[in-house]
Amino acid sequence: MFTVIKKLEISASHQLSLSYRSKCENLHGHNWIIHVYAQAEELDENGMVIDFGHIKEAIHGRLDHKHINNILGDINPTAENMAKWIADELGEKCVKVVVQESEGNVAIYER
């Protein structure tokens, strides 16, 4: 099994829709750290699991310096939902996404 990990840094804003009062309902931003894990039993014709540049384009290119609510649509942009959205965007080779929105707050989605 081959595994690659791509680390991304994204600056972006969001605001959450919650069932309780929270300061996170206000527009705010983070310097997100995202780790994408992709796996394959065999490498593609280029000798890769997935091109690191394709991961960067698909995720960093779409989220950096953006308002995440506008990108995710009807999905509440929690770190958990963002992790799953990223995995879904990258497809079945993406087996794990770690989203860190601040020093002590991390969400992980694994297939």
C-alpha positions as CSV (number, residue, x, y, z in Angstrom):
1,M,0.0,0.0,0.0
2,F,1.3,3.4,-1.0
3,T,0.4,6.5,1.1
4,V,1.0,10.2,0.4
5,I,0.3,13.1,2.7
6,K,-0.2,16.7,1.5
7,K,-0.1,19.5,4.0
8,L,-2.0,22.7,3.1
9,E,-2.3,26.0,4.9
10,I,-5.5,28.0,4.1
11,S,-6.6,31.4,5.3
12,A,-10.4,31.6,5.1
13,S,-13.5,32.8,6.9
14,H,-16.6,31.1,7.9
15,Q,-19.6,31.4,10.2
16,L,-21.5,28.5,11.8
17,S,-25.2,27.9,12.1
18,L,-25.7,26.4,15.5
19,S,-28.6,25.3,17.7
20,Y,-27.2,27.3,20.6
21,R,-25.7,30.7,21.0
22,S,-22.0,30.9,20.2
23,K,-19.5,33.5,19.1
24,C,-18.8,31.1,16.2
25,E,-22.1,32.2,14.6
26,N,-20.3,35.5,13.9
27,L,-18.2,35.9,10.8
28,H,-14.6,35.0,11.7
29,G,-11.5,33.4,10.1
30,H,-8.8,30.9,10.7
31,N,-5.4,30.0,9.4
32,W,-6.4,26.3,8.8
33,I,-3.8,23.5,8.6
34,I,-5.1,20.6,6.5
35,H,-3.4,17.2,6.1
36,V,-4.7,15.1,3.2
37,Y,-3.9,11.3,3.2
38,A,-4.3,9.4,0.0
39,Q,-3.6,5.7,-0.6
40,A,-3.4,3.3,-3.5
41,E,-2.5,-0.4,-3.8
42,E,-0.7,0.4,-7.1
43,L,0.8,3.6,-8.5
44,D,-0.7,5.2,-11.6
45,E,1.0,5.4,-15.0
46,N,3.1,8.4,-13.6
47,G,4.3,6.5,-10.6
48,M,2.0,8.4,-8.2
49,V,-0.8,7.8,-5.8
50,I,-2.1,11.2,-6.7
51,D,-0.3,14.3,-7.9
52,F,0.4,16.7,-4.9
53,G,-0.4,19.6,-7.3
54,H,-3.8,18.2,-8.0
55,I,-4.6,18.1,-4.3
56,K,-3.4,21.7,-3.9
57,E,-5.4,22.9,-6.9
58,A,-8.6,21.1,-5.8
59,I,-8.5,22.2,-2.2
60,H,-6.2,25.2,-1.6
61,G,-7.2,26.7,-4.9
62,R,-10.9,26.6,-4.0
63,L,-10.7,27.5,-0.3
64,D,-7.8,29.9,0.3
65,H,-8.8,33.5,1.0
66,K,-12.4,32.6,0.5
67,H,-15.6,32.6,2.6
68,I,-16.0,28.8,3.1
69,N,-19.8,29.1,3.5
70,N,-20.0,30.2,-0.1
71,I,-17.9,27.2,-1.3
72,L,-19.7,24.4,0.8
73,G,-23.2,25.7,0.0
74,D,-25.8,24.2,2.4
75,I,-23.2,22.3,4.5
76,N,-22.5,24.0,7.9
77,P,-18.8,24.7,7.6
78,T,-17.6,23.0,10.8
79,A,-14.1,21.6,10.8
80,E,-15.7,18.1,10.8
81,N,-17.9,18.9,7.8
82,M,-14.9,20.5,6.0
83,A,-12.8,17.4,6.5
84,K,-15.5,15.2,4.9
85,W,-16.1,17.7,2.1
86,I,-12.4,17.7,1.3
87,A,-12.3,13.9,1.2
88,D,-15.4,13.7,-1.0
89,E,-13.9,16.3,-3.4
90,L,-10.7,14.3,-3.8
91,G,-12.4,10.9,-4.3
92,E,-11.8,7.4,-3.1
93,K,-8.0,7.6,-2.9
94,C,-8.4,10.1,-0.2
95,V,-8.7,8.0,3.0
96,K,-8.2,10.6,5.7
97,V,-8.4,14.4,6.2
98,V,-7.2,16.2,9.3
99,V,-8.5,19.8,9.6
100,Q,-6.9,22.0,12.3
101,E,-8.7,25.3,12.7
102,S,-6.7,26.6,15.6
103,E,-3.8,25.3,17.9
104,G,-6.1,23.1,20.0
105,N,-9.0,22.3,17.7
106,V,-8.7,19.4,15.2
107,A,-11.2,17.4,13.3
108,I,-10.5,14.1,11.5
109,Y,-12.5,12.3,8.8
110,E,-11.5,8.8,7.8
111,R,-13.1,6.5,5.3
